Amino acid sequence: MLKKKILRAIDDFFQYKKSGDNEILDEVLDKIEYKDKYVIIDGEEKIKVDKKKDVVGVFLANIPYIILGPGEIHDDLPEKVRKIQSGAIKLLEIGGFNEIATLEIYLVMEMSLRALYSEWLKKAEYVKYGKKKVKVKNLDYRKLKLLLKRKGWSKYKVKVNGEGFPYSQGSLLAWAERFMDDRTSLAFRLAINVRNLLAHGEFEWNLYPTMRSLEAASQASWLLFEKLRRSG
């Protein structure tokens, strides 16, 4: 019954869903149980809730931990990511700001994708648009998007390192999957979708974020940079 509630909630909003996701979810949701007003994750984390239906909010606030398992906070992440991570830690320590804390946890993951592309961009020499070339110098993901707007270039025709530019959130997720396994991909896609709902005030569940969720998000983000650097 708990599993069905969570899967139904996910089906109502998940816009980045892929084949194979349900098999992973079916497995990881077996880690969750409810007993005497507590949601228990993997026999380790006990979270007190108001109602049994809040199991949905527990899952949606702890996606990286439930899907990927325990992690740890990493400080050797890009500065922009560390700042968001630091804010999330403070919110979790203070308590009582569950929606904002969840938003910040998942913003760590989204900002990691942007920073990952920025690091990958350092290997590029030129940005190409048809026969035009712009030499890459001190560009990051945000500055490259701004450059395209200023020049009036179509985002669909720009090539970086011979690849199309991942201008949208969905295309950036797809680009980053080269550094992910299936579980990591699901965790990022689902967490960022929840982040979008929270950012636009379109959220209907009570959330119960934990430090374990942030630790798993930090670990998953750090591993992306490790894989990029090892890829040469």
C-alpha positions, -999 to +999 in steps of 0.1 A: +000+000+000+028+025+009+046+016-024+014+023-044+009+057-027+044+068-036+043+055-072+009+071-078+023+105-065+054+102-088+032+093-118+013+125-113+042+149-118+073+131-131+081+147-165+116+131-169+105+095-166+124+068-185+120+031-192+134+011-164+126+036-137+097+016-123+119-014-117+144+006-097+116+023-077+099-010-070+131-023-055+141+008-034+106+014-021+108-019-002+133-001+021+104+021+035+081+010+062+056+028+085+052+019+122+036+039+151+038+073+134+074+067+122+086+062+087+116+039+088+141+040+059+163+009+054+160+000+091+183+030+099+166+064+096+134+069+117+113+100+108+083+110+130+054+120+108+019+134+115+000+109+093+006+076+075+001+093+041+032+115+049+053+086+038+050+102+003+066+134+016+093+114+034+103+098+001+101+129-020+124+148+005+149+119+007+152+108-029+190+105-031+193+087+002+166+062-006+176+055-042+214+057-038+221+049-002+242+067+024+268+093+014+288+120+030+292+158+027+320+167+002+337+201+005+358+196-027+329+207-049+328+239-071+322+270-050+287+277-062+277+242-052+294+245-018+275+277-010+241+260-017+252+229+003+262+251+032+228+268+032+211+234+032+231+222+062+221+253+082+184+249+073+185+213+083+202+221+116+177+249+124+147+227+115+112+238+107+120+249+071+113+216+054+102+228+020+131+253+017+156+227+030+144+201+004+146+228-023+182+235-013+192+199-012+180+194-047+194+227-059+228+212-049+222+185-075+209+208-102+238+233-097+262+204-098+250+196-133+256+232-144+291+232-128+299+198-143+292+212-178+312+243-170+342+221-161+337+200-193+335+233-212+372+240-203+382+213-228+366+232-257+385+255-280+356+270-300+319+274-299+306+269-335+275+283-351+274+273-388+306+287-402+311+311-373+335+304-345+339+320-311+370+311-291+362+297-257+377+318-229+365+320-193+331+306-203+309+286-180+274+273-185+256+305-175+279+327-196+276+305-226+238+308-225+241+345-222+265+346-252+239+328-274+212+353-264+234+383-271+244+370-305+209+359-314+221+323-322+197+295-322+203+272-293+196+242-316+224+250-340+253+257-316+280+231-313+305+227-284+332+201-288+311+189-318+281+184-296+248+203-293+246+227-264+223+214-236+204+246-233+173+233-213+172+215-180+160+183-197+188+183-223+214+191-195+202+161-176+205+140-207+240+153-214+251+144-178+239+109-180+273+098-196+286+102-160+257+083-143+245+048-138+207+041-140+201+047-103+220+080-103+202+091-134+168+084-117+178+101-085+189+133-104+159+134-127+133+128-099+150+152-074+152+180-099+116+175-109+106+179-072+129+210-070+109+225-099+076+219-082+089+235-050+103+265-068+069+272-084+049+266-052+031+236-068+037+211-040+010+193-020+028+169+003+044+174+038+081+171+035+106+155+060+141+161+047+171+146+066+208+152+067+212+118+051+194+131+020+219+160+017+248+137+023+237+114-004+231+143-028+266+157-021+281+122-026+262+117-059+273+152-071+309+147-062+310+113-080+300+131-113+331+154-111+353+124-102+340+105-133+345+136-155+381+141-143+389+104-148+375+105-183+404+128-193 
